[in-house]
Amino acid sequence: MLKKESNTVQNKKSGIFYAVSCGAGNAELLTLQAVRVLKESEVIYYPQSERNSIALDAIKSLENEIDLPTKKLIPCIFSMTDSKTKSDSEYEKIAAECADFLKSGKNVSMLSIGDVSLYSTAGRLSSIVKKAGFEVKFIAGVNSFSSASASFGLSLCEKNEPLTVLPADSFFKESKLKSALEGEGTKILMKMGRHLKEIISLLSEMDLIQYSLLVQKSSLPDEKTFFGNEILSMSPEDFENAYLSLIIIKKHSE
């Protein structure tokens, strides 16, 4: 476990750890603040999947603006595990690496698609780094469901309507999703890489498909949208992108 730094170390000029939102994926969704912070960071960590890194691809198109060739780029591979022990170990290891850079006075940025305050690896890593005594700052960004609703020209909430964001896979697994969907207001279903087919079946059973918008790879060149009954005609290939899918459920205002 990463230990809190001694007063002697803290009195030295340490670097700042930034959790940087990259927006939904399109480089144009990075904020001016994010670009400035990345330019001021000597070290940039980024999440890496088996196929690619959406976050890294986003900042690569801003190579000149952030002086990318001068940065130390480090990939982070997080296993999709239900084991808290294994997951905690992975985060602790990366946090310890970050601490070494911070102690030497270097600023460290951790990229995350969407907004770092919402289901973010960067947010979780920040908590560990902060407990170790280092300064941590969050850089806000455009989350995926805001980007998706904009692509479709959809207003998420009007007047006094509530908005509920649900981690769909875990709620489905724990048999809590149906009751959550019965509540008032707009629902956002995220984190459904494992049970997308079953979740779609549930929406159909509850007569919610007609109010549902499913968006994959929001803001990216290969973004796909499925509305209403189109969701029921998704191809096997579409289900391969389940991890990068979200569903917005909004009933029409009376």
N, C-alpha and C positions, 0 to 999 in steps of 0.2 A: 504494500500500500504506500502511495506517495505521501511522504511526511511533510509537515509544515516546516517552512524554512526558518532558520534561527534569525534572531534580531540582527546579527552581524551581516548575514547575507541580505536581509531585507533592506538594511541601511544603504547598501550599494545600489547603484542605479540598475534596476532590473528592467527587462523588456515588458511589453504589454501583450497579453493574449487577447486576440480578437476572434470572436465567432462571427464570421462574415456570411451574410445571406447573399446567394447568387440569383435570387429570383427563381422563377419556374424553370429556367433553362436557357431561354433566349438572352443573349448578351445585352440586348437593349433594355432588359429589365433590371440590370445591375444599377444601383443608385450611384450618384456622384460621390457620396460618402464612402461606399464600398470601394470604388476605384481609388480614392485617395488613400484609404487605409491599406489597401493591397500594395500601393506604391511605396508606402512607408514601412512595409514589413519585409524583413530579410528572409524569412522562412514561411513557406506556404504549404500546409497540409491539405490534402484533398481526398474525398472518399472515392475508392476505386472498386468497381464491380468486376465481374468476370469479363464483361464485354468492353466497357468503356467508363469514362468519368464525365458525366454531364456537366458537373461544376467546373472541371478543368477545361473542357471544351469551351465553356462560356467565357472564361477569362483569357483564353488563347487568342480570341478575336480582338482583345484589347491589349495585345502584346506591347505596343509602344506606349500606351497610356499608363501602364503600370510597371514599365521597365522589366518585363517578364524574364528576359535572358539573364538578368542579374540575381534572380531569386533562386533559393534552394527549394526545389519542389519535392515533396515527400508523399507518396501514396499511402492511404490507410485502407486496409481491407478488414471489414467487420463481418464475421460469420453470422449467418442467419440462424442463430441458435436459441433454443428455449432455456438453455442452461445459464442461470444468472452467474454462477461461479466463472464459467468460461468467458462470458461477456464482460464481466467486471475486470477480469484479468487482462483482456485485450485493451480496454480503455485505460487501465492503470499503466500499462506498458507505454502506450502512446503519450499519456500525460507526463510520465517520467522523462521521455525524450524531449517533450516541449519544455519541461522545467529546466533542463540543461541549457537549452538555447536562451531561455528567459534570464537565467542567472548570469549568462555572459553578456547581457544587455541587448540582445536581439529581440525585435518584435516578431511575434508569431501569429499568423492567421490560419484559422481552420475554416475551409469552405463548406457550405451546405446549400443544397438546392432548396428552393422555397424560402421560408423565413426561419431563422435559427431558434425562434421561441416556440416552434410548433413541431413536435416529433422529430427533433434534430439530433444527429450524432454530435454536432458541434456544441449544442446546448448541454448535452450530458457530459462531454469532455470538459467544458468550461467549469462545471461544478467541482470536478476533481482538482483542476488547476487552481481555482479560487480558494478551496479549502487548504491548499498547500501554501497560501499566503501571497499569491501573485495577483496583480491587477488584471481584471477581466472586463472586456467591453463587448456588448452585443451590437452588431450592425444590422439594422432592420432591412427587410426585403419584401418583394411581392410573392405572396404564397400561391401555391398551385391552384387553389379553388377560386381565388380572385382572378387569376389569369384565365382560367377556364370559363368563368362566367362572362368575362369581358369578350372572349372569342365568340361566344354565342349571343352576346348582347342581352344578357340576363341579369336583372336586378335581384340580388340574393335576398334582401329584406326590404320591406316597405312599412312605413308607419311604426307600429309597435310589435312587428313580427319578431320572434326569437330566431336565433341561429344556433344549431347544435352540430358540433364536429365530433365524429365518432371513429374510434379505431376499429374498423369493421371486422377484421379477422378475429380479434380476441373477443369482441362482443358476440360474434356468431358462435365461436367455440364454446363460450360460457353460457349460451342460450339467453343472452340479454338483448340481442339486436332487435328482435320483434317488438318487444315492449318499448324500446327506445324510439323505434320508428313510429309508434302510435302516438307520440307526443306532438305538441303543436309546433308550427313553424317549419323553416327550411332545415333540411338535414344534409350534412356533408359526410360522405363515407370515404375514409382514407385507410391506408395500410391494409389492403385486402389482397395481397399477392397469393395467398394460399387457398382462399375460399370464394373466389370471385363467382364461379359458376353457381355455387350454392346460394350465394347472396342474391344473385339475379333471380334465381328460382323463388326465393323468399319474397322479393319485391313483386314478382308476378302473382304469387299467391295472395298477397295483400292488396292487389290492384293498385300498386304504386308505380308500375312500369310507365304508365302514360304520363306521369309527372317527372320522370327521371331523365337526367342528362349524364351520360358516361363519356368522360374525356380521357384520352391516353396521350402521354407525352405533350402535355400542355405547353404551348408557346414555341415548340420545336418545329422544324420544317416538316417532319412526318407526323404532326399532330393528327389525331383522329377523334371525331365526335359521333356519338350514337344517341339519338333521342327517341324516347318512347319505345315502340315495338321494334325499332331498328336494333335495339340491344339484344333482342331475342334471336337475331340473325347473325350475330358475331361469328367470325371464323375461328378455327383452331389457332391460327397465327395470332389473331387478336388477343386470345387468352394467354399467349406467351408474354404479352406485355402487361399482365395483370398488376405487377408491382408498380408500374408507372401509370396506374389508372385511378380515377376518382369518380364518384357519383354524386351529383347534386340532385336532391329531391325537393321540388318546390311545387306545392299545389297552387292553383290559380287563386288570386285574391277574389273574395266574394264581392 
